[in-house]
Amino acid sequence: MVNGKQRAYLRKLANGLEPVFQIGKGGVTDVIVEQLRLALDSRELIKVHILETALLDTKQTCNELAARLDAVPVQAIGSKFVLYRRSDKEKNRKIEIPGK
């Protein structure tokens, strides 16, 4: 879906973002998935923080959520990960990926 240079561009954009969601000891629920879906529709690029109490693997959780949300896993470092999905709504499309 995205190549290395495009992923690097998305990582650059995500560098200044604050996490918009936290996943706690309840883990990944349908409610969290739906909220992430809505956030991706409005923002396209989101950062998520996994709390220590969740006891979840960051990369595994990132890949699982990316699959469920039809998104691209951009980066997973420490307890944070970044997801990207182009918005379905034309008015919310803010990110123009080079090379597409």
C-alpha positions in Angstrom: 0.0 0.0 0.0 2.8 2.4 0.9 6.5 2.1 0.2 9.4 3.0 2.4 9.7 6.7 1.4 6.0 7.2 1.8 6.1 5.5 5.3 9.1 7.8 6.2 7.0 10.8 5.2 4.1 9.7 7.4 6.5 9.1 10.3 7.7 12.6 9.9 4.2 14.0 10.0 3.4 11.8 13.1 6.5 13.0 15.0 4.8 16.0 16.4 1.4 14.4 17.1 0.2 13.6 20.6 -1.5 10.3 21.2 -5.3 10.7 20.7 -6.1 7.3 22.3 -4.9 5.2 25.2 -5.5 1.5 25.4 -5.7 0.3 29.0 -6.1 -3.0 30.8 -9.4 -3.6 29.0 -7.4 -4.2 25.8 -8.7 -3.8 22.3 -12.5 -3.7 22.4 -15.1 -3.1 19.7 -15.7 0.4 21.2 -12.0 1.3 20.8 -12.0 0.0 17.2 -15.0 2.1 16.4 -13.5 5.2 18.0 -10.3 4.7 16.1 -12.3 4.3 12.9 -14.0 7.7 13.5 -10.7 9.3 14.4 -9.0 8.0 11.2 -12.0 9.3 9.1 -11.4 12.8 10.5 -7.6 12.9 11.0 -6.2 10.3 8.6 -3.0 9.9 10.8 -3.3 9.0 14.5 -1.0 8.1 17.3 -2.1 5.6 20.0 -0.5 4.9 23.4 -0.7 1.5 25.1 -0.6 1.8 28.9 1.6 -0.5 31.0 -1.4 -2.1 32.6 -2.7 -3.4 29.2 0.1 -5.9 28.9 -0.1 -5.8 25.1 2.6 -6.1 22.6 2.8 -2.8 20.7 3.7 -4.2 17.2 1.1 -7.0 17.4 -1.6 -4.6 18.6 -0.7 -2.1 15.8 -0.9 -4.8 13.1 -4.1 -6.2 14.5 -5.8 -2.8 14.6 -4.5 -1.9 11.2 -6.0 -5.1 9.7 -9.4 -4.4 11.5 -9.5 -0.8 10.4 -8.1 -1.3 6.8 -5.3 1.1 7.8 -1.5 1.2 7.3 0.7 0.6 10.3 3.2 3.4 10.0 5.4 2.9 13.1 5.4 1.0 16.4 8.0 2.2 19.0 7.9 1.5 22.7 4.3 1.8 23.9 3.1 4.0 21.0 2.1 3.3 17.5 0.9 5.3 14.4 -1.8 4.3 11.9 -2.7 5.9 8.6 -5.8 5.6 6.5 -7.0 7.9 3.8 -10.3 9.5 4.7 -13.4 8.4 2.8 -14.7 12.0 3.1 -13.2 14.4 0.6 -13.4 17.4 3.0 -11.2 15.5 5.6 -8.4 14.6 3.2 -5.5 16.7 4.5 -2.5 14.4 3.8 -1.1 14.2 0.3 1.4 11.3 0.2 4.3 11.9 -2.3 4.5 9.4 -5.1 0.8 8.5 -5.2 
